[in-house]
Amino acid sequence: MKTKFLLLIAFIFLNCSSENTDDPTQIIPEDSSLYFPPINSEDWETKSISDLNWNEIELQSLLNFLDEKNTKSFIVLHNGKIVIENYFNSHDANTPWYWASAGKTLTSTIVGIAQDENLININNKVSDYIGTGWTSIPLEKENLITCKSLLSMTSGLDDALGDGISAEDLLYNSDAGERWAYHDVFLKLHDIVSSASNQTWTNYFNTNLKNRIGMSGAWVPFGNTNIYWSTTRSMARFGLLASTNGKWEETQIISEIFLNEATNTSQSINDAYGYLWWLNGKSTYHLPQSQFEFQGELIPNAPNDMYCALGKNDQKIYVVPSRNLVIIRMGEAASDENFALSSFDNDLWEKINLLIN
């Protein structure tokens, strides 16, 4: 059954693809210019580990670790150029894989683009765009929920009832802004953008993001949610866009102002959460399906300025501005199934640090 499902995804992917199948103390002076891979080409420039004065002797240990931890693919970009690109376990450069919740950052980006185009304002209430009655809570409570509430996971809706997003599934727990809880209600942002733009979510996404940076892939319905599938290089293209403050070559795809808001603390409850992005280097954090506040950094071994997209079963986009790095990992769960963060993140960064420091 799993094989048939993966073949179906691959078929959808191939028919929806737009790509013709890329510590301040460690700045590398000889190649500081940004590189962007061509939009309609498989070409992607590379640079060697030796060019960066990394500890090349540690590379094989890192790759062995990734292989042992059920990894499908792993890419490291420095200033946009590929330094490491490896595939494992019958995966290759043309094989699509799911982003899971790492794809939430795609939603955040599209919302930012829609706001840049004055189609929406994230401070407006959700019902301004999709009408009232989209929840089963009293109207005066529903009207407290803004687009920003959905972006920051502070809708106040009851997450204990599952991830259904039909009106009957969305019940009251607390007022918007008073509680952080990870929930698929963020998908209402797709409806908001669709309504405001008078386009389908997919059309707006393809026109305003996917095609403009040369991504492949497709949104695939799965249960109550909508999951993005693409090649690993397409995930790397998106990570590169995030790392360049929303600019692709000379074109500003999403405003730097919005992206800066998205990759900084968005509310006063979970310091480690922006607009559907996870943030390292904070003193406390919350995790999905818990109201417990954990002390310390999200990923202690990773750079403090790193922000990341984290998806179920260890789908990862790490963006590290101070090191000019974008790091992508796709695959099965490294150990036990998980929602986003896992011990794998910290273990992986221990290995990465041995290579890059």
VOBAPA-37129 format. One record per residue: residue number from 1; residue in one letter; x, y, z of N, C-alpha, C in turn. Coordinates in pm, whole numbers, plus 50000, padded with zeros to 5 digits. Example, Ala and Ser with C-alpha at 12.3 -4.5 7.8 and 13.67 -1.06 7.14 Angstrom:
BEGIN
nr,rest,n.X,n.Y,n.Z,ca.X,ca.Y,ca.Z,c.X,c.Y,c.Z
1,a,51319,49431,50780,51230,49550,50780,51320,49670,50780
2,s,51285,49775,50708,51367,49894,50714,51290,50003,50787
This chain:
BEGIN
nr,rest,n.X,n.Y,n.Z,ca.X,ca.Y,ca.Z,c.X,c.Y,c.Z
1,m,50084,49878,50000,50000,50000,50000,50086,50126,50000
2,k,50195,50122,50084,50284,50237,50091,50351,50261,49957
3,t,50392,50148,49889,50459,50161,49759,50365,50223,49657
4,k,50239,50179,49656,50143,50235,49561,50122,50383,49586
5,f,50117,50421,49716,50098,50563,49748,50215,50647,49701
6,l,50339,50595,49721,50457,50669,49677,50462,50682,49527
7,l,50419,50576,49454,50413,50584,49308,50312,50688,49263
8,l,50197,50695,49333,50097,50796,49300,50152,50935,49321
9,i,50224,50956,49431,50283,51086,49458,50382,51123,49350
10,a,50464,51025,49310,50563,51051,49206,50496,51091,49075
11,f,50383,51024,49043,50310,51059,48921,50256,51202,48927
12,i,50197,51237,49042,50145,51373,49059,50258,51473,49049
13,f,50368,51441,49113,50484,51531,49113,50535,51557,48972
14,l,50552,51450,48895,50608,51464,48761,50517,51544,48669
15,n,50388,51536,48695,50294,51609,48611,50271,51751,48657
16,c,50322,51785,48775,50304,51920,48828,50434,51997,48833
17,s,50545,51933,48795,50677,51995,48812,50696,52113,48719
18,s,50763,52218,48772,50800,52332,48688,50951,52335,48666
19,e,51023,52235,48722,51168,52234,48711,51208,52130,48608
20,n,51296,52167,48512,51337,52073,48409,51443,51976,48463
21,t,51424,51896,48534,51522,51797,48580,51603,51723,48474
22,d,51957,52407,49342,52087,52453,49381,52033,52501,49545
23,d,52950,53163,51159,52983,53240,51280,53068,53358,51232
24,p,53005,53452,51237,53077,53566,51182,53227,53547,51186
25,t,53279,53466,51278,53423,53444,51286,53474,53349,51180
26,q,53382,53292,51104,53422,53193,51006,53390,53239,50863
27,i,53377,53368,50839,53346,53418,50706,53457,53383,50609
28,i,53420,53333,50493,53518,53293,50392,53534,53406,50292
29,p,53645,53480,50291,53657,53600,50210,53666,53575,50061
30,e,53716,53455,50018,53742,53438,49876,53617,53414,49793
31,d,53502,53386,49855,53380,53362,49779,53259,53405,49860
32,s,53242,53533,49876,53134,53584,49960,53010,53623,49880
33,s,53016,53614,49747,52902,53654,49666,52796,53544,49662
34,l,52671,53585,49658,52562,53490,49654,52546,53431,49514
35,y,52511,53303,49512,52485,53235,49386,52341,53184,49388
36,f,52273,53197,49272,52139,53143,49256,52138,53047,49138
37,p,52090,52926,49155,52083,52833,49042,51983,52882,48938
38,p,52005,52852,48809,51911,52894,48705,51770,52841,48730
39,i,51671,52915,48686,51531,52877,48709,51494,52750,48634
40,n,51529,52742,48506,51484,52630,48422,51601,52542,48380
41,s,51679,52498,48477,51796,52417,48445,51832,52330,48564
42,e,51892,52215,48535,51942,52130,48641,52079,52177,48691
43,d,52139,52271,48621,52272,52318,48659,52268,52384,48797
44,w,52368,52355,48876,52381,52417,49008,52529,52416,49042
45,e,52588,52531,49057,52731,52538,49083,52765,52481,49220
46,t,52885,52428,49229,52932,52367,49353,53059,52436,49403
47,k,53094,52407,49525,53224,52445,49579,53270,52331,49669
48,s,53398,52320,49687,53451,52206,49762,53464,52238,49910
49,i,53466,52134,49988,53489,52148,50131,53624,52213,50158
50,s,53723,52180,50077,53856,52238,50096,53856,52388,50071
51,d,53768,52435,49979,53756,52579,49955,53715,52653,50081
52,l,53642,52586,50167,53589,52647,50289,53675,52618,50412
53,n,53783,52544,50391,53872,52508,50502,53800,52429,50611
54,w,53702,52348,50569,53634,52261,50665,53718,52135,50689
55,n,53679,52060,50792,53752,51939,50830,53702,51820,50748
56,e,53757,51807,50628,53707,51708,50533,53712,51566,50588
57,i,53801,51541,50680,53814,51408,50738,53687,51365,50812
58,e,53603,51466,50852,53479,51437,50926,53360,51409,50835
59,l,53375,51428,50705,53262,51413,50613,53205,51272,50613
60,q,53291,51172,50602,53240,51035,50592,53165,50993,50717
61,s,53212,51038,50833,53141,51009,50957,53001,51068,50956
62,l,52990,51191,50905,52859,51255,50893,52768,51177,50798
63,l,52821,51138,50683,52740,51065,50585,52698,50928,50639
64,n,52787,50863,50710,52753,50733,50770,52639,50749,50870
65,f,52649,50854,50951,52544,50882,51050,52410,50906,50981
66,l,52410,50986,50875,52287,51014,50802,52226,50886,50745
67,d,52312,50801,50689,52266,50675,50631,52203,50586,50738
68,e,52269,50577,50852,52219,50494,50962,52086,50544,51018
69,k,52061,50675,51002,51941,50738,51059,51830,50756,50955
70,n,51823,50666,50858,51710,50658,50764,51696,50781,50675
71,t,51805,50847,50648,51803,50965,50563,51783,50926,50417
72,k,51708,51006,50343,51691,50990,50199,51784,51084,50123
73,s,51798,51206,50173,51879,51305,50101,51932,51410,50197
74,f,52045,51470,50158,52111,51569,50244,52187,51666,50154
75,i,52160,51795,50172,52225,51899,50093,52274,52009,50186
76,v,52395,52057,50160,52449,52174,50229,52484,52278,50124
77,l,52427,52399,50141,52461,52513,50055,52546,52612,50134
78,h,52645,52671,50069,52717,52785,50125,52709,52899,50024
79,n,52648,53011,50066,52623,53124,49975,52555,53078,49846
80,g,52471,52977,49858,52391,52930,49745,52452,52817,49666
81,k,52581,52793,49678,52645,52685,49603,52643,52555,49682
82,i,52630,52444,49611,52625,52314,49676,52765,52271,49721
83,v,52777,52243,49850,52901,52191,49905,52889,52040,49925
84,i,52776,51994,49972,52750,51852,49993,52613,51819,49935
85,e,52604,51712,49861,52476,51662,49810,52486,51510,49804
86,n,52410,51444,49890,52414,51298,49896,52274,51240,49904
87,y,52257,51123,49843,52130,51051,49844,52154,50911,49897
88,f,52053,50859,49967,52066,50732,50036,51941,50648,50015
89,n,51955,50517,50037,51840,50428,50045,51747,50437,49924
90,s,51806,50422,49805,51733,50418,49677,51670,50552,49638
91,h,51701,50658,49708,51653,50792,49673,51751,50855,49575
92,d,51703,50948,49490,51795,51020,49402,51746,51163,49382
93,a,51819,51238,49301,51791,51381,49284,51655,51408,49223
94,n,51596,51310,49154,51468,51330,49087,51350,51273,49164
95,t,51375,51214,49281,51269,51152,49359,51200,51252,49450
96,p,51068,51265,49440,50998,51355,49533,50983,51293,49671
97,w,50976,51378,49771,50954,51335,49909,50871,51442,49978
98,y,50804,51402,50086,50713,51495,50153,50786,51588,50250
99,w,50738,51714,50257,50793,51812,50350,50731,51800,50488
100,a,50612,51739,50498,50537,51737,50623,50524,51881,50677
101,s,50541,51899,50808,50519,52033,50865,50628,52133,50830
102,a,50738,52088,50772,50835,52185,50720,50771,52273,50614
103,g,50666,52220,50549,50593,52297,50448,50510,52410,50506
104,k,50494,52416,50638,50426,52530,50699,50496,52660,50662
105,t,50627,52654,50645,50702,52775,50610,50668,52823,50469
106,l,50626,52732,50382,50576,52773,50250,50449,52854,50267
107,t,50361,52808,50356,50237,52882,50383,50267,53020,50439
108,s,50359,53028,50535,50397,53157,50591,50445,53251,50482
109,t,50527,53199,50391,50583,53282,50284,50475,53333,50190
110,i,50382,53246,50153,50274,53288,50064,50186,53393,50130
111,v,50160,53377,50260,50082,53479,50332,50156,53613,50328
112,g,50287,53609,50345,50365,53732,50337,50357,53797,50201
113,i,50363,53714,50096,50353,53767,49959,50215,53830,49937
114,a,50111,53763,49986,49976,53817,49971,49961,53950,50046
115,q,50026,53961,50161,50022,54089,50232,50101,54195,50157
116,d,50215,54157,50100,50293,54251,50020,50211,54307,49903
117,e,50121,54224,49851,50037,54265,49739,49909,54335,49784
118,n,49900,54359,49916,49783,54426,49975,49654,54349,49956
119,l,49665,54217,49941,49545,54133,49933,49490,54103,50071
120,i,49580,54092,50168,49539,54064,50306,49621,54149,50401
121,n,49578,54154,50525,49653,54214,50635,49649,54114,50748
122,i,49763,54066,50793,49763,53959,50892,49704,54001,51025
123,n,49688,54129,51047,49626,54176,51171,49474,54176,51164
124,n,49419,54152,51047,49274,54144,51031,49223,54008,51078
125,k,49098,54004,51120,49042,53878,51167,49016,53783,51049
126,v,49025,53656,51078,49009,53553,50976,48875,53566,50905
127,s,48770,53597,50981,48636,53604,50923,48621,53717,50821
128,d,48713,53814,50819,48708,53917,50716,48727,53857,50577
129,y,48791,53741,50570,48825,53681,50441,48743,53557,50408
130,i,48705,53479,50509,48632,53355,50479,48494,53352,50544
131,g,48452,53465,50600,48319,53472,50659,48314,53419,50801
132,t,48206,53449,50870,48189,53402,51007,48139,53258,51007
133,g,48148,53194,51121,48101,53056,51134,48201,52952,51087
134,w,48325,52991,51070,48426,52893,51030,48472,52808,51147
135,t,48431,52849,51270,48451,52769,51390,48315,52742,51453
136,s,48315,52668,51564,48191,52646,51640,48194,52721,51772
137,i,48273,52826,51779,48283,52903,51903,48197,53030,51891
138,p,48164,53094,52002,48084,53216,51995,48147,53321,51903
139,l,48065,53397,51834,48113,53491,51733,48212,53591,51794
140,e,48184,53638,51915,48274,53738,51973,48414,53677,52000
141,k,48419,53547,52023,48548,53480,52041,48614,53450,51907
142,e,48533,53409,51810,48586,53382,51676,48649,53507,51617
143,n,48587,53621,51642,48638,53746,51585,48767,53796,51651
144,l,48810,53729,51757,48940,53761,51816,49055,53695,51738
145,i,49021,53596,51656,49124,53519,51585,49162,53590,51455
146,t,49286,53632,51448,49336,53702,51329,49422,53606,51246
147,c,49459,53653,51128,49552,53575,51045,49684,53554,51119
148,k,49726,53654,51194,49848,53642,51272,49834,53535,51380
149,s,49714,53519,51435,49690,53413,51534,49720,53277,51473
150,l,49680,53258,51347,49705,53131,51279,49853,53114,51248
151,l,49919,53220,51208,50062,53214,51178,50146,53182,51301
152,s,50102,53228,51416,50180,53213,51539,50130,53100,51629
153,m,50029,53024,51585,49971,52912,51660,49908,52957,51791
154,t,49843,53072,51790,49779,53124,51911,49630,53150,51890
155,s,49564,53062,51815,49421,53082,51786,49333,53065,51909
156,g,49379,52988,52008,49297,52960,52126,49202,52845,52106
157,l,49200,52785,51985,49111,52672,51959,49164,52546,52026
158,d,49075,52454,52055,49108,52336,52135,49186,52234,52052
159,d,49313,52217,52081,49398,52124,52006,49383,51980,52055
160,a,49312,51958,52164,49296,51823,52218,49196,51740,52138
161,l,49126,51802,52044,49022,51733,51969,49073,51675,51838
162,g,49202,51683,51813,49257,51637,51685,49283,51753,51592
163,d,49323,51720,51470,49364,51823,51375,49259,51855,51270
164,g,49135,51813,51290,49029,51849,51196,49010,51999,51191
165,i,48980,52052,51072,48964,52198,51059,48827,52237,51007
166,s,48732,52143,51006,48594,52180,50980,48538,52254,51100
167,a,48433,52330,51078,48378,52413,51186,48346,52331,51311
168,e,48292,52211,51290,48253,52129,51405,48373,52080,51485
169,d,48491,52083,51425,48612,52039,51495,48683,52150,51570
170,l,48642,52274,51545,48713,52389,51600,48633,52448,51715
171,l,48670,52407,51837,48599,52448,51957,48689,52536,52045
172,y,48626,52604,52137,48694,52702,52221,48777,52638,52332
173,n,48896,52690,52351,48977,52656,52468,49011,52781,52547
174,s,49056,52884,52476,49091,53011,52540,49083,53122,52435
175,d,49090,53245,52480,49088,53356,52386,49214,53355,52300
176,a,49200,53398,52178,49316,53407,52089,49425,53490,52153
177,g,49549,53442,52141,49664,53513,52194,49703,53472,52334
178,e,49619,53392,52400,49646,53356,52541,49715,53221,52556
179,r,49726,53145,52448,49777,53008,52458,49843,52969,52326
180,w,49960,52904,52334,50026,52853,52214,49997,52705,52201
181,a,49944,52664,52087,49914,52522,52065,49926,52491,51916
182,y,50006,52391,51886,50035,52348,51749,49913,52277,51691
183,h,49859,52328,51580,49733,52275,51527,49724,52303,51378
184,d,49658,52213,51305,49645,52229,51160,49547,52339,51119
185,v,49491,52410,51216,49402,52521,51180,49476,52627,51098
186,f,49610,52625,51101,49685,52719,51016,49648,52704,50869
187,l,49595,52586,50830,49558,52563,50690,49445,52656,50644
188,k,49374,52716,50739,49274,52816,50700,49340,52933,50626
189,l,49470,52950,50645,49542,53054,50570,49538,53027,50421
190,h,49531,52900,50380,49517,52868,50239,49385,52922,50186
191,d,49278,52903,50264,49147,52955,50223,49147,53107,50219
192,i,49216,53168,50314,49222,53314,50319,49290,53370,50195
193,v,49405,53313,50160,49477,53360,50041,49396,53334,49915
194,s,49333,53219,49907,49251,53186,49791,49136,53283,49774
195,s,49069,53311,49885,48955,53404,49879,49001,53545,49843
196,a,49108,53591,49905,49156,53728,49882,49210,53748,49741
197,s,49268,53644,49684,49329,53655,49551,49235,53614,49439
198,n,49123,53553,49477,49028,53499,49378,49095,53395,49289
199,q,49184,53316,49349,49252,53208,49280,49253,53085,49371
200,t,49279,52971,49312,49303,52855,49398,49435,52873,49471
201,w,49447,52809,49585,49574,52813,49660,49689,52769,49572
202,t,49669,52659,49500,49776,52606,49416,49818,52704,49308
203,n,49723,52766,49242,49757,52863,49137,49834,52981,49192
204,y,49789,53032,49307,49858,53147,49366,49999,53108,49410
205,f,50011,52991,49470,50141,52942,49514,50236,52925,49396
206,n,50188,52860,49291,50275,52834,49175,50321,52963,49110
207,t,50228,53056,49093,50259,53180,49022,50352,53270,49102
208,n,50332,53276,49233,50401,53376,49313,50524,53325,49388
209,l,50542,53193,49392,50660,53141,49460,50727,53029,49381
210,k,50659,52921,49363,50719,52802,49300,50788,52832,49167
211,n,50714,52891,49074,50770,52915,48941,50877,53023,48941
212,r,50870,53115,49036,50964,53228,49037,51103,53190,49086
213,i,51112,53078,49160,51244,53036,49206,51283,52898,49151
214,g,51202,52846,49060,51237,52723,48991,51215,52597,49070
215,m,51120,52598,49165,51090,52478,49240,51011,52379,49155
216,s,51020,52253,49192,50930,52150,49141,50833,52114,49253
217,g,50741,52023,49224,50658,51970,49331,50512,52004,49321
218,a,50437,51955,49419,50292,51972,49420,50237,51958,49561
219,w,50124,52025,49587,50049,52007,49710,49960,51884,49694
220,v,49966,51793,49788,49890,51668,49781,49801,51655,49904
221,p,49667,51646,49885,49579,51626,50000,49610,51495,50070
222,f,49611,51499,50203,49637,51378,50282,49559,51390,50412
223,g,49451,51315,50424,49365,51326,50541,49304,51465,50549
224,n,49321,51529,50665,49267,51664,50684,49363,51773,50638
225,t,49480,51732,50592,49582,51833,50565,49620,51836,50418
226,n,49717,51919,50387,49764,51942,50251,49916,51944,50259
227,i,49982,51845,50199,50126,51828,50219,50201,51854,50089
228,y,50313,51927,50099,50393,51954,49980,50495,51844,49960
229,w,50508,51801,49834,50608,51703,49791,50697,51767,49686
230,s,50827,51744,49695,50919,51797,49593,51051,51722,49600
231,t,51140,51755,49507,51277,51706,49516,51350,51779,49628
232,t,51463,51724,49667,51544,51786,49772,51600,51919,49724
233,r,51640,51927,49598,51693,52054,49546,51587,52164,49548
234,s,51461,52128,49532,51356,52230,49540,51341,52281,49681
235,m,51353,52193,49778,51353,52236,49917,51472,52328,49942
236,a,51587,52295,49881,51706,52379,49897,51687,52516,49833
237,r,51616,52521,49720,51587,52651,49657,51508,52739,49752
238,f,51407,52682,49817,51327,52760,49911,51411,52805,50029
239,g,51495,52715,50082,51583,52752,50192,51676,52865,50153
240,l,51725,52861,50029,51812,52968,49980,51737,53101,49976
241,l,51613,53101,49929,51532,53223,49927,51518,53281,50068
242,a,51491,53195,50165,51478,53242,50303,51609,53302,50352
243,s,51720,53241,50314,51850,53286,50362,51894,53419,50302
244,t,51835,53457,50189,51872,53582,50121,51769,53692,50147
245,n,51700,53681,50258,51602,53782,50299,51491,53800,50196
246,g,51452,53689,50133,51338,53691,50042,51368,53737,49902
247,k,51496,53749,49867,51533,53799,49735,51590,53687,49649
248,w,51550,53679,49524,51606,53583,49429,51672,53660,49317
249,e,51802,53654,49312,51880,53738,49221,51843,53885,49248
250,e,51785,53954,49151,51752,54095,49170,51605,54117,49205
251,t,51530,54010,49224,51386,54020,49246,51350,53990,49391
252,q,51277,54082,49454,51231,54061,49591,51103,53979,49584
253,i,51110,53851,49617,50994,53762,49609,50897,53788,49725
254,i,50952,53803,49844,50875,53835,49964,50950,53944,50037
255,s,50879,54037,50096,50946,54151,50158,51035,54107,50273
256,e,51148,54174,50284,51242,54146,50393,51177,54174,50527
257,i,51090,54274,50533,51023,54309,50659,50940,54193,50709
258,f,50858,54134,50620,50773,54023,50663,50857,53902,50701
259,l,50957,53869,50620,51039,53753,50649,51114,53769,50781
260,n,51155,53891,50811,51220,53917,50939,51123,53893,51056
261,e,50998,53936,51040,50897,53908,51142,50874,53758,51155
262,a,50869,53689,51043,50839,53547,51041,50947,53464,51110
263,t,51070,53512,51107,51182,53436,51162,51233,53493,51294
264,n,51144,53564,51362,51169,53611,51499,51048,53577,51584
265,t,51062,53582,51715,50954,53545,51806,50827,53622,51773
266,s,50715,53550,51759,50590,53610,51711,50491,53638,51822
267,q,50514,53586,51940,50420,53602,52052,50498,53584,52181
268,s,50434,53599,52295,50504,53602,52424,50502,53468,52496
269,i,50452,53363,52432,50437,53234,52501,50547,53137,52463
270,n,50566,53117,52334,50671,53027,52284,50777,53111,52214
271,d,50885,53140,52286,50990,53226,52231,51053,53168,52105
272,a,51047,53036,52091,51115,52968,51981,51027,52950,51858
273,y,50921,53032,51846,50831,53017,51731,50800,53152,51668
274,g,50818,53158,51537,50786,53278,51461,50653,53263,51391
275,y,50649,53293,51261,50531,53266,51180,50553,53133,51109
276,l,50524,53024,51179,50539,52887,51127,50684,52848,51104
277,w,50778,52927,51153,50920,52894,51156,50961,52867,51300
278,w,51054,52771,51320,51113,52745,51451,51242,52825,51464
279,l,51272,52870,51587,51385,52960,51612,51478,52902,51717
280,n,51604,52898,51686,51702,52853,51785,51753,52971,51868
281,g,51829,52941,51972,51896,53045,52048,51811,53117,52150
282,k,51689,53069,52174,51603,53130,52276,51621,53057,52409
283,s,51579,53121,52517,51603,53064,52650,51500,52959,52689
284,t,51384,52960,52622,51280,52861,52649,51209,52826,52519
285,y,51136,52714,52522,51057,52677,52404,50943,52584,52444
286,h,50841,52578,52360,50731,52482,52371,50738,52388,52252
287,l,50678,52269,52267,50674,52172,52159,50530,52131,52130
288,p,50504,52073,52013,50369,52029,51979,50312,51932,52083
289,q,50181,51939,52101,50104,51851,52189,50146,51860,52335
290,s,50195,51977,52375,50235,51997,52514,50219,52143,52551
291,q,50183,52169,52674,50179,52304,52727,50296,52331,52820
292,f,50390,52237,52824,50506,52251,52912,50608,52343,52849
293,e,50668,52429,52933,50774,52518,52886,50910,52455,52919
294,f,50985,52425,52813,51117,52368,52830,51220,52480,52844
295,q,51318,52459,52930,51426,52555,52950,51540,52526,52853
296,g,51605,52630,52807,51719,52613,52719,51685,52634,52574
297,e,51786,52612,52489,51770,52634,52346,51703,52514,52279
298,l,51639,52541,52168,51571,52438,52092,51669,52328,52049
299,i,51781,52368,51989,51884,52273,51943,52018,52326,51994
300,p,52060,52286,52112,52180,52345,52175,52306,52339,52091
301,n,52324,52235,52012,52446,52222,51933,52446,52309,51807
302,a,52333,52366,51772,52322,52447,51650,52352,52593,51680
303,p,52389,52671,51578,52415,52814,51599,52293,52887,51655
304,n,52318,52986,51739,52209,53059,51805,52118,53130,51707
305,d,52173,53176,51594,52092,53254,51501,52017,53168,51400
306,m,52026,53038,51413,51959,52950,51317,51808,52955,51332
307,y,51739,52958,51218,51595,52934,51217,51569,52818,51123
308,c,51457,52749,51144,51441,52624,51072,51295,52586,51048
309,a,51278,52504,50946,51151,52439,50916,51165,52294,50960
310,l,51075,52248,51045,51083,52114,51101,50956,52038,51069
311,g,50970,51920,51010,50853,51841,50973,50856,51702,51031
312,k,50741,51640,51035,50727,51505,51089,50830,51411,51026
313,n,50882,51324,51109,50979,51223,51067,51108,51285,51015
314,d,51142,51398,51074,51274,51461,51055,51298,51518,50915
315,q,51198,51585,50862,51221,51669,50744,51275,51803,50796
316,k,51386,51851,50739,51454,51967,50798,51499,52068,50692
317,i,51479,52196,50723,51548,52306,50656,51612,52389,50766
318,y,51745,52392,50769,51817,52476,50864,51876,52595,50788
319,v,51850,52716,50835,51907,52837,50776,51994,52904,50883
320,v,52122,52924,50850,52217,52981,50947,52280,53106,50887
321,p,52224,53224,50912,52276,53347,50851,52423,53373,50881
322,s,52467,53348,51004,52605,53380,51043,52709,53296,50970
323,r,52667,53182,50918,52760,53095,50846,52726,53086,50697
324,n,52626,53160,50652,52585,53157,50511,52547,53016,50466
325,l,52483,52943,50556,52450,52803,50529,52301,52778,50518
326,v,52266,52688,50427,52133,52628,50421,52156,52478,50418
327,i,52091,52405,50509,52110,52261,50518,51974,52192,50510
328,i,51965,52091,50424,51840,52020,50400,51857,51873,50435
329,r,51760,51817,50505,51755,51674,50529,51614,51625,50503
330,m,51599,51522,50418,51472,51455,50395,51489,51306,50425
331,g,51381,51240,50467,51390,51097,50491,51282,51045,50583
332,e,51302,50922,50626,51217,50861,50728,51260,50913,50865
333,a,51180,50884,50967,51216,50924,51102,51351,50864,51139
334,a,51438,50945,51201,51571,50898,51238,51564,50787,51342
335,s,51465,50794,51429,51443,50686,51527,51294,50669,51545
336,d,51237,50717,51654,51093,50708,51672,51022,50816,51592
337,e,50901,50786,51548,50820,50885,51477,50804,51008,51565
338,n,50810,51128,51501,50801,51251,51579,50730,51358,51498
339,f,50684,51462,51566,50609,51568,51500,50698,51673,51436
340,a,50807,51708,51498,50892,51816,51445,51033,51799,51499
341,l,51059,51857,51616,51191,51846,51677,51212,51704,51730
342,s,51336,51655,51721,51371,51527,51782,51515,51534,51830
343,s,51561,51432,51903,51700,51428,51948,51795,51422,51830
344,f,51744,51379,51715,51824,51373,51594,51882,51509,51556
345,d,51805,51616,51577,51852,51750,51543,51983,51781,51614
346,n,51986,51758,51744,52106,51790,51822,52222,51698,51787
347,d,52191,51570,51765,52295,51474,51727,52353,51508,51589
348,l,52265,51547,51497,52311,51583,51363,52401,51706,51368
349,w,52364,51804,51449,52446,51924,51458,52579,51898,51526
350,e,52587,51800,51611,52717,51761,51667,52810,51715,51555
351,k,52755,51637,51462,52833,51589,51348,52869,51703,51251
352,i,52771,51791,51225,52795,51902,51134,52905,51992,51188
353,n,52901,52018,51320,53002,52106,51380,53143,52051,51366
354,l,53156,51920,51375,53288,51859,51358,53342,51884,51217
355,l,53249,51894,51121,53288,51918,50982,53321,52064,50956
356,i,53236,52155,51002,53246,52295,50958,53331,52381,51049
357,n,53366,52335,51169,53442,52419,51262,53592,52388,51257
